Amino acid sequence: MVHNETSTGVTSNIAAVRRAIDAAKHPALLLVDTISGLASADYRHDEWGVDVSISGSQKGLMLPPGISFNALSVKAIEASKTAKLPKSFWAWDEIIEMNKTGYWPSTPNTNLLYGLNEACDMLLEHGLDVVLARHLRWAEGVRAAVRAWGLQIQCADPAVYSPILTGVMMPEGVDADAVRKIIYERFDCSLGTGLGKVKGRMFRIGHLGDSNDLTLMAALSGCEMGLKLAGVRLAGSGVLAAMDHFASHPVSLPRSPAMDAAAPTPTRVVLT
Ligand SMILES: *Cc1c(COP(=O)(O)O)cnc(C)c1O
């Protein structure tokens, strides 16, 4: 399963699928791709009974691409021992053995490991609950903009909206890639293309990782100007709607004691 579907802006209910597998007494292992979901949307490998979680450095962990990691259940490790599937790259035994002493079977991507250490510090300094709330808030602001434009959000069911990105559907007859091209060339803002069946029908606005209200406002401004230049008739200003949303929803979330205990004390620079 995919935790957060990055091509459409839709999340999956992982825990519900686990319950369904268990209710059917099916032996299948539950493998979850949380490449874009991890550290941007709530994710619980152990609690949800996931067997193999797959993630990478390049999305919510705010790093360049280059390292990927798995979290494994005991059941998955057991299954891998008897699996007949020929494997080398995907064989876990060697890395599990060497990781016990902090080593790797091959040369690790040291630069990215240092970066990952820093990214984890950043996330824990804020508190993971604050980081997740921040993404939900950004997503709501972007959706407020899309609604004000009078455009459709690709994800039809509000219960599974992605906190990580929003797919924006174009009206009939408008080529989404032509709109993206204008926004890119005129305003230096790169948006995600529609993939597969929705190619040319939608574009994607990302709102994850090391961002803030103002960079997101800049992206929405680029979108609004580009949509107008492309001749798309807008119902109203998404930029104003998003500004209203961000201004009227200050970030305020109590830090959980658990996160405080886990997080190092943030260093503060005081200017006198
Ligand atoms: C980005 C992404 C991928 C692709 O990861 P690669 O490291 O490029 O293979 C796969 N799945 C999801 C959900 C993603 O967001």
The ligand as an SDF file (V2000), in Angstrom:
LIG
                    3D

 15 15  0  0  0  0  0  0  0  0999 V2000
    8.7220    9.9670   -4.3530 C   0  0  0  0  0  0  0  0  0  0  0  0
    7.9740    8.7180   -4.1550 C   0  0  0  0  0  0  0  0  0  0  0  0
    8.4570    7.5220   -4.6520 C   0  0  0  0  0  0  0  0  0  0  0  0
    9.6820    7.4520   -5.4970 C   0  0  0  0  0  0  0  0  0  0  0  0
   10.7770    7.2460   -4.7470 O   0  0  0  0  0  0  0  0  0  0  0  0
   12.1270    6.9220   -5.5410 P   0  0  0  0  0  0  0  0  0  0  0  0
   13.1680    7.0270   -4.4780 O   0  0  0  0  0  0  0  0  0  0  0  0
   12.2400    7.9380   -6.6360 O   0  0  0  0  0  0  0  0  0  0  0  0
   11.9540    5.5510   -6.0760 O   0  0  0  0  0  0  0  0  0  0  0  0
    7.7490    6.3690   -4.4290 C   0  0  0  0  0  0  0  0  0  0  0  0
    6.5980    6.3860   -3.7210 N   0  0  0  0  0  0  0  0  0  0  0  0
    6.1000    7.5250   -3.2460 C   0  0  0  0  0  0  0  0  0  0  0  0
    4.8110    7.4880   -2.4790 C   0  0  0  0  0  0  0  0  0  0  0  0
    6.7690    8.7200   -3.4370 C   0  0  0  0  0  0  0  0  0  0  0  0
    6.2610    9.8730   -2.9710 O   0  0  0  0  0  0  0  0  0  0  0  0
  1  2  1  0
  2  3  1  0
  2 14  2  0
  3  4  1  0
  3 10  2  0
  4  5  1  0
  5  6  1  0
  6  7  2  0
  6  8  1  0
  6  9  1  0
 10 11  1  0
 11 12  2  0
 12 13  1  0
 12 14  1  0
 14 15  1  0
M  END
$$$$
